[in-house]
């Protein structure tokens, strides 16, 4: 049964029931961003191979920005009158995806898997934008700003996975393991 997240108060111009729906939507975005920044840090720590330093150094600014995104989402939840559940237990209990599945691996393999991770996060942000658009332009704007950054980060990842002819090595991959394998085939 879904938890009622309707707050006692919210920002002017947003109905309480709409605020509750926005809080629920943003709560999942908070979980996704917290998970993403931990996944990116995991990649940073476990990347090996000839492209190690490039990926190691590329990922850290992404970690920092994704942490800032999580903070912005948590503060928006609070402004809407909700509670930002940022604990690991809440993330694990409420998320709808599995843990990142790649351990110590070649840089290109990690990038292949990250491409799939970013695809999932970006699709979910786009769906959240559509839902937020009807209820609150400020929340919609926050999500749109984050979408631009997430798409740029995926572009950075994909630049390592794309052939000069424009073919993406991870095209058609349905799991992180499959995407990592396809990425590793480039190396």
N, C-alpha and C positions, 0 to 999 in steps of 0.2 A: 504494500500500500504506500502511495506517495505521501511524503511528509508535507504538511501545510506550512509553507514558509511565509504566509501573509504577515507582514509586520504590523505593529501597533500604530506606526506613523511612517511617512515617507516624504519624498521631496514634493514641493508644490507642483501641481499639474499632472501628477501621476496617481492614478487610482490605486487603492490598497491592494486589490486583487491582482492588478497588473504588476505592481511592485513585487508581490509574492512570486509571480511567474518569472520576472526578471531576476530576482534573487536566485531562484532555482537554476535558471539558465547560466547566470554568472558563477554560481557555485561549481558547475561542471567545467566552466572555462578556468576557474581557479585550480581545480584538480588537474586539468590537462596541462596548464602552465607549470605547476609545481612538478608534475611528472616529467614534463619536457626538460626543465632546467636540470633535474637530477639525471635524466638520460643523457643529456649533452655533457654533463660533467663526467658521467661514466665513460662515455666515448673518449673524452679528453684524457682520462686516466689509463685507458686500456687500448689505445691505438698504437700500432707498431708498423714497421715496414718503411720502405723508401720514402713514402709521402708523410711520414710521422709528423715532422715539425710543421708542415703546412696545415695539416688538419688540427693538430694540437693547438696551434695559435689561432686558427680560424674559429674554433668552437668557443673559446673563452668569451669573446665579446657577445656571442649569441647567448651564452649562459647569463651574462650580466643583463642584457636587454630583456630576456624572458623573465628573469627575477623581477625586474622593474614592471613588466606587464602584469605579473601576478599581484604585485603590490597595488597597482592601479585598479585591478579588478576587485581585490579585497576591500579597498577604500570605497569603491562604487557600491559594493554590497552594503557596507556600513552606512553610506549616505542614503541608500534606499530604505534603511531601517532594519536590515538583516544582520545576521552573524556570519562572518567570514570563517568558515571551517577549514583551517589550514593545517590540521594535524595529519600525520601519516595514516593513522587509523581511518579517518574519514575518507581520505583519498582512496585507500585500498578498498574500503567497503563500498564506496559509491561509484567508482570508475567502471567503465564499460569496455575496457581494453585490458590486454595482458601486459605484463612487464616486458621491457625491452629484452630481447632474447639473445643478443650477441655479447660474448665476453671479450677476452683478449683476441684481437683480430687485426688484420691488415687495414690500413687507413681507407682504402677504396672499398673494402667489404663493409666497414662501418658506414661509409657514406652511402652505399647502396641501401643499407637498412634505414639510415636516417631519412633518405628520400621518401620511403614509405611512411615513416613516422610523421614527417612534415605533411604529407598528403592527407593523412587522417586528421591531423590537427586543423589544417586549413579547411578541409571540407566541413568540419564541425563548426569552425568560426563563421564560415559563410552561412550555414544554417542558422546559427545564433543571430547573425546580423539581420536576416529576414524576419526572425521572430521579434527581435528588439525594435525593428523599424516601426511597427504599429504602435508600440506602447511608449517609447521613450527615445527621442533623437539623441540625447546625451549619451545613453548607453550604446546606441547604434554607432555613434561617432567614435567612442572609445574602441569598440570592436573593429571598426574599419581601419583605424590607425594601426592597431595591432596586426591586422591582416596584411597590410602593406609590408611591415617588417618581417613577418613570418614567410611571406612569399619571396622576399629578397633573400632570406636565409636559405630557403629551398633552392633558389637560383644559384647561390654560392655552392651548395652541395652538388646540384645537378651539373654545374660546369665541369666538375671532375668526372662525371659519368657520361658525358655527351661526346659523341664522335664529331669529327669535323664536318661530317655530312648531316648532322642534326639528329642522329639516332641516339636515344636514351637507353643506356645499358639495362636499366631496371624496368623498362616498359613491359607490362604484362605480369610483373611479379605480384604475387598475392600474399606473401609472407615475408617477414624480415629476413629469415634465413635464405629464402629464394632470392630476394633482392641483394643480400650480401654476397651470395654466390655469383650472381650476374655481375655485380660490381667488381668482385675479385677477378673475374675473367678478363677484365680490362687490364689489370696490373700485370 
